[in-house]
């Protein structure tokens, strides 16, 4: 899981959420949490993509998922199963 902080988090969330390599994305206040397969490669891709959109992150790092992250993941998975 990655956590990113950038000047326009809603724009970043929309941009990153549309990428095939992003498995899940969510906003936690002004911080974006992304689930990706490979943290280092995902971080590099996210930073590059956001920089190209003039929304360069001030912070981009791998983190341990919080209990809230796990809860959101479970809700999302349950929602997909009921469709």
Secondary structure, 3 states (H helix, E strand, C coil): CEEEEECCHHHHHHHHHCCCCEEEEEEECCEEEEEECCHHHHHHHHHHHHHHCCCCEEEEEECCCCHHHHHHHHHHHHHHHCC
